Amino acid sequence: MADPSLYTYTSPLEGYENLEPLAEYASASAHNTERSRTDLFSSEKVTEGPDAKSYVNPPTKQQSSAYKSFADPITNGTRGGFDIHIYFLQTDESEVAFATALHERIRREFPELRVYRVWDRPVGPHPVAMFEVNVFTPEQFGAFIPWLVINRGPLSALIHPNTGDDVRDHTQRATWMGQPIPLQVGMLRRLRQEKPKTNGS
């Protein structure tokens, strides 16, 4: 796990300064799709049902760009914006069988994703067997990750972005499904230190 104090963070409100205050409660029309979006800021307060606990969000002129491309600094290129590492214990026959079947199912159901071989032993910073899947667009991410939540069975999965900072991507920016697996982050740090030497700088 990464120490959050090791990093700096851009304000989540960058680019949204000096705007009108947001509504403090849900309006009766906030989630009624049959009414115009201009009616969203009705003064009628919802007191019952699921909308009573939600807020009215102001309409925007255009949908967030995050629906079409990954937020900077996540790559939108051929590397893939996110890696998903799916782990299994290579000494557990049932997990090996499940991982092998899951690997095949992913290849069949999501042929547009990049799916790597099944490693039957630790590789790189990964201390147990695993296989890797790359997603290239927010649309793919939005389809595959919920599917994996339901279909990963007893296996753990690490979801991390690719921003060029492997240490941070595998720690502070990582998301886990299931039991987290302690990665060999020291290996990633050593590789980061060696990188300039191999590039001749």
C-alpha positions in Angstrom: 0.0 0.0 0.0 1.3 3.5 -0.9 1.7 6.3 1.6 -0.7 9.0 0.3 1.7 11.7 1.7 4.3 10.7 -0.9 2.3 12.3 -3.7 0.8 15.6 -4.6 -2.8 15.9 -5.9 -4.6 18.3 -8.2 -7.7 19.8 -6.7 -10.8 17.8 -7.9 -12.5 21.2 -8.5 -9.8 22.5 -10.9 -11.7 24.1 -13.8 -14.9 24.3 -11.8 -14.1 27.3 -9.6 -16.4 30.3 -9.1 -19.6 28.5 -10.2 -23.1 28.9 -8.6 -23.6 26.8 -5.5 -25.1 23.3 -6.0 -28.6 22.5 -4.8 -28.7 21.1 -1.3 -31.6 18.7 -1.9 -33.3 16.7 -4.6 -36.2 18.3 -6.5 -39.3 16.4 -7.4 -38.3 16.5 -11.1 -34.7 15.6 -10.6 -35.0 12.0 -11.8 -38.2 12.2 -13.8 -37.1 11.6 -17.4 -40.4 12.8 -18.8 -39.8 16.3 -17.7 -37.5 18.8 -19.3 -34.0 19.2 -17.9 -34.7 22.9 -17.4 -37.2 21.8 -14.7 -34.4 20.2 -12.6 -34.2 23.0 -10.2 -37.8 22.9 -8.9 -38.2 24.2 -5.4 -40.4 21.2 -4.5 -38.4 19.0 -2.2 -38.6 15.2 -2.4 -39.3 13.6 1.0 -39.9 10.0 0.0 -38.4 7.3 -2.1 -34.8 6.8 -3.4 -34.6 10.4 -4.8 -35.1 11.8 -1.3 -31.5 11.1 -0.5 -29.9 12.2 -3.8 -28.9 15.6 -5.1 -29.9 17.6 -8.1 -26.9 17.9 -10.4 -26.9 20.9 -12.8 -27.1 20.1 -16.5 -24.0 20.5 -18.6 -23.6 21.6 -22.2 -21.7 18.4 -23.0 -21.1 15.1 -21.5 -17.8 14.6 -19.6 -14.9 13.6 -21.9 -14.2 10.7 -19.5 -17.0 8.8 -21.2 -14.9 8.6 -24.4 -11.2 8.8 -23.3 -9.3 8.1 -20.1 -8.4 11.1 -17.9 -4.9 12.4 -18.2 -2.3 11.0 -17.4 -3.8 7.6 -18.2 -2.7 6.5 -21.7 -5.2 6.3 -24.5 -2.8 4.6 -26.8 -1.9 1.1 -27.8 -0.5 0.3 -24.4 -3.9 0.1 -23.0 -5.3 2.5 -20.4 -5.8 -0.1 -17.7 -4.2 -3.5 -16.8 -6.3 -6.1 -14.9 -4.2 -8.8 -13.3 -6.2 -11.8 -12.2 -4.4 -13.9 -9.6 -4.7 -17.5 -8.5 -2.7 -19.9 -6.3 -0.8 -22.2 -8.5 -0.8 -24.9 -5.8 -4.6 -24.9 -5.6 -6.0 -27.2 -8.3 -9.5 -25.7 -8.1 -8.1 -22.1 -8.5 -5.9 -23.2 -11.4 -9.0 -24.8 -13.1 -11.2 -21.8 -12.4 -8.5 -19.3 -13.7 -8.0 -21.4 -16.9 -11.7 -21.4 -17.5 -12.1 -17.7 -16.8 -9.2 -16.9 -19.2 -10.9 -18.8 -22.0 -14.3 -17.2 -21.3 -12.7 -13.7 -21.4 -11.1 -14.5 -24.7 -14.4 -15.7 -26.1 -16.6 -13.0 -24.7 -14.3 -10.0 -25.0 -12.2 -10.7 -28.1 -11.4 -6.9 -28.5 -9.4 -6.9 -25.3 -5.8 -7.8 -25.1 -5.4 -11.0 -23.1 -2.0 -12.4 -22.2 -1.0 -16.0 -21.4 -1.7 -17.7 -18.1 1.4 -17.7 -15.9 1.5 -20.8 -13.7 4.1 -19.2 -11.4 5.1 -15.8 -10.0 6.3 -13.3 -12.6 7.6 -9.8 -12.3 6.2 -8.1 -9.2 3.4 -10.6 -9.0 4.0 -13.1 -6.2 1.5 -15.7 -7.4 0.3 -17.1 -10.7 -1.8 -14.8 -12.8 -2.9 -13.6 -16.2 -3.4 -10.0 -17.5 -6.1 -8.3 -19.5 -5.7 -4.8 -21.1 -8.6 -2.4 -21.8 -8.3 0.5 -24.2 -11.4 2.6 -23.7 -13.7 3.7 -21.0 -16.5 1.8 -22.8 -14.5 -1.4 -22.6 -13.7 -0.7 -18.9 -17.3 -0.1 -18.2 -18.3 -3.4 -19.7 -15.5 -5.6 -18.5 -15.1 -4.5 -14.9 -18.7 -5.1 -13.8 -18.7 -8.4 -15.7 -15.5 -9.4 -13.8 -17.0 -8.4 -10.4 -19.6 -11.1 -11.0 -17.5 -13.7 -12.8 -14.1 -13.7 -11.1 -15.2 -16.4 -8.6 -12.7 -17.0 -5.8 -9.9 -15.1 -7.6 -8.4 -11.7 -6.7 -7.9 -9.0 -9.4 -5.7 -5.9 -9.4 -6.9 -3.1 -11.6 -4.4 -0.3 -12.3 -4.0 2.5 -14.8 -1.0 3.0 -17.1 0.3 6.5 -16.6 4.1 5.8 -16.9 4.6 5.7 -13.2 4.6 1.9 -12.5 5.1 2.2 -8.8 2.2 4.6 -8.2 0.0 2.8 -10.7 0.5 -0.5 -8.8 0.0 1.1 -5.4 -1.7 4.4 -4.8 -3.7 4.3 -8.0 -4.6 0.6 -7.8 -8.0 -0.9 -7.1 -8.5 -4.4 -5.9 -11.3 -7.0 -6.2 -11.2 -9.7 -3.6 -8.2 -10.2 -1.3 -5.3 -7.9 -2.1 -2.0 -9.7 -3.0 1.2 -8.1 -1.7 3.2 -7.1 -4.7 6.9 -6.9 -4.9 6.9 -3.1 -5.3 10.6 -3.0 -4.6 11.2 -4.6 -8.0 9.2 -1.8 -9.7 11.2 0.8 -7.8 14.5 -0.8 -9.0 13.2 -0.9 -12.5 12.3 2.8 -12.4 15.8 3.6 -11.1 17.4 1.5 -13.9 15.3 2.9 -16.7 17.4 6.1 -17.4 20.5 3.9 -17.6 19.0 1.7 -20.3 17.9 4.8 -22.3 21.4 6.2 -22.3 20.6 9.2 -20.1 
